[in-house]
Amino acid sequence: MSRPLIDLQSDVKTRPTPAMRRAMAEAEVGDEAAGEDPTVNRLCERVAALLGKEAALFAPSGTQCNQIALCVLGRPGDELICDRSAHILCFEAGGLAANAGLNATALEGERGRYSVAQLEAALRSPSRHAPRQSVLALEQTSNLGGGAIWPLEQIEAVCAVARGHGMKTHMDGARLLNATVATGVSAADYARPFDSAWIDFSKGLGAPVGAALAGSKAFIDEAWRVKQRLGGTMRQAGIIAAGALFALEHHVARLKHDHDNAKALARGLDRMPGVAIDPTWIETNLVYFALDPEHCALDAERFCAALLERGVRMGVYGPRLVRAVTHIDVHANDIDTALAAVEAVLAEAN
Ligand SMILES: *Cc1c(COP(=O)(O)O)cnc(C)c1O
């Protein structure tokens, strides 16, 4: 394969740019565990301000941010309420049970977004027989929901119901900044109704490692204990925090290009018989589409394998479901190349 791979499998496939690598190489560092890494400290202050919270901590991954928050907000035997598509349920190796000891009630939201009515229907009357429902979680944007954005009013409404029921609230903000760039609603406004919220640097922001979890000072004090317990405490982590800071300074506004590219990809796919997609669903950088059995002989595995041979990688998300994700390493002309490859694969298969 002579052409470089166009990697639409995930926004975690980004590589640090030369400028980001320079910032990392030159970072001032210290012992993160002791609070002595100036670059990590700067990053945490910046994220706390961005999310409108008192404090933040730096973690190796977004998954660890979710796990820490669940451990702090719930007690073993308590119940988490979230959408059934939640990363916490589907992709964290059962950590909610193994690490936090939580049980879960999964709501059947619309593209990852559940309603007040669905939440209310899931609330239990307090009783010594019932698990204590202690944590509500949601994803902004919803990953398996195709990058769907929760409207601010809907977030405020479900969090108000949860709070009225004595629950804590947690936002998985792996792609929160995609939502803020798409809507103009600030990250702090989205995060306000939550006890804890985090953002990821290793997705569309293009840093190699890291995520930061924010909340009240008391929450972060407790979160540090869990971070230590989970082995997430680091040493000269300023090297990676510098990549995250660089991303916050230089890679946020450009997320708009990813959204434009995702829309262009969806519009192109929509013109192809064999692909089932609703381009009006594309709000951010995630594009899911189905292969229509009437017009496409390939299942998702074989489709993606054939596409890879043509230098384009997409992800298999079901027997006939495919995901393509735009990010900093995917340029507008790559979308045209990817569409031509899809067209060729579909033509060859039929
Ligand atoms: C990727 C992702 C995570 C986990 O983040 P990592 O940094 O990969 O551990 C959590 N939630 C959502 C919605 C994600 O897309």
The ligand as an SDF file (V2000), in Angstrom:
LIG
                    3D

 15 15  0  0  0  0  0  0  0  0999 V2000
  -13.4090    6.8170   24.5140 C   0  0  0  0  0  0  0  0  0  0  0  0
  -14.5030    6.9950   25.4810 C   0  0  0  0  0  0  0  0  0  0  0  0
  -14.2990    6.7840   26.8450 C   0  0  0  0  0  0  0  0  0  0  0  0
  -12.9890    6.2820   27.4020 C   0  0  0  0  0  0  0  0  0  0  0  0
  -11.9260    7.1110   27.1750 O   0  0  0  0  0  0  0  0  0  0  0  0
  -10.4290    6.5320   27.1140 P   0  0  0  0  0  0  0  0  0  0  0  0
   -9.5850    7.7480   27.2670 O   0  0  0  0  0  0  0  0  0  0  0  0
  -10.3000    5.8500   25.7960 O   0  0  0  0  0  0  0  0  0  0  0  0
  -10.2880    5.5710   28.2530 O   0  0  0  0  0  0  0  0  0  0  0  0
  -15.3420    7.0010   27.6960 C   0  0  0  0  0  0  0  0  0  0  0  0
  -16.5350    7.4280   27.2380 N   0  0  0  0  0  0  0  0  0  0  0  0
  -16.7740    7.6490   25.9450 C   0  0  0  0  0  0  0  0  0  0  0  0
  -18.1100    8.1560   25.5250 C   0  0  0  0  0  0  0  0  0  0  0  0
  -15.7840    7.4330   25.0150 C   0  0  0  0  0  0  0  0  0  0  0  0
  -16.0350    7.6140   23.7200 O   0  0  0  0  0  0  0  0  0  0  0  0
  1  2  1  0
  2  3  1  0
  2 14  2  0
  3  4  1  0
  3 10  2  0
  4  5  1  0
  5  6  1  0
  6  7  2  0
  6  8  1  0
  6  9  1  0
 10 11  1  0
 11 12  2  0
 12 13  1  0
 12 14  1  0
 14 15  1  0
M  END
$$$$
